[in-house]
Amino acid sequence: MISRQEFVETLQERFGIKNEVEQNKDLRYVMYVRKSTTDEAKQVRSIGDQISDCKRRAVTAGIRISDRDIVVETESAKEADMRPKFRKMLDEIKANRYDAILAWHPDRLSRNMKEAGEIIDLIDKGVIKNLLFDSYTFTNDTSGKTMLGMIFVMSKQYSDHLSDGVKRGIRNSTLEGAYLRTAKHGYYKIADHKLKPDDE
């Protein structure tokens, strides 16, 4: 009885499918990591975890990533054209410095439809030759690009829903007389984020 690995290798050989290491051996990867929260302490940990996970993934895929190939973004992906490092990375791919992108998850690359569409368009044109993720498997074919597009849409929906929820919470708290930030001029905070006029 043959092992699972031997079975996979037999199928790959029979149908001319390259294994992951062979597919990646000639590709130059750039790693892209992006923060996902506004809390600075969590940011550092989140970015560090993404880098560690992606470096591990690079080893299993036979990819060499140096520190100069890591792009760390601190801007939100919710709106298009707000991330200078992301834009520079795409420009470097178009200039043939890199062939492919390694990221923790597709939602690190985009949470808006303009940049999501741009990524898929660059894949269609062969400018981006592959995407590799630690927590998602992308295949560079019709179904793979369709699934990637759906994940981008779900990432945008999640981001929009979260924004709506925060706005609703602030609005309702304000209607109840609560104030969430520093007290307005002429007032001071009391219990439950309420404001009271400062007679002085």
MOUR-V58779 format. One record per backbone hydrogen bond with DSSP energy under -0.5 kcal/mol. NH is the residue of the N-H (numbers start at 1). CO is the residue of the C=O. If there is no record, write none. Layout:
# MOUR-V58779
nh;co
NH;CO
NH;CO
This chain:
# MOUR-V58779
nh;co
7;3
8;4
9;5
10;6
11;7
12;8
13;9
14;10
15;11
16;12
16;13
17;12
18;16
23;19
24;20
25;21
27;24
29;27
30;100
31;69
32;102
33;71
35;73
40;38
43;39
44;40
45;41
46;42
47;43
48;44
49;45
50;46
51;47
52;48
53;49
54;50
55;51
56;52
57;53
58;54
59;55
60;56
61;57
62;59
63;58
65;63
69;66
70;67
71;31
71;69
72;70
73;33
73;71
82;79
84;82
87;83
88;84
89;85
90;86
91;87
92;88
93;89
94;90
95;91
96;93
97;92
98;92
99;28
100;28
101;130
102;30
103;132
104;32
108;105
109;105
109;106
110;106
111;77
116;112
117;113
118;114
119;115
120;116
121;117
122;118
123;119
124;120
125;121
126;123
127;122
128;122
129;99
129;127
130;99
132;101
133;136
134;103
135;104
138;136
141;139
145;141
146;142
147;143
148;144
149;145
150;146
151;147
152;148
153;149
154;150
155;151
156;152
157;153
158;154
159;155
160;156
161;157
162;158
163;159
164;160
165;161
166;162
167;163
168;164
169;165
170;166
171;167
172;168
173;169
174;170
175;171
176;172
177;174
178;173
179;193
187;184
188;196
190;194
193;190
194;191
195;177
196;188
198;186
199;197
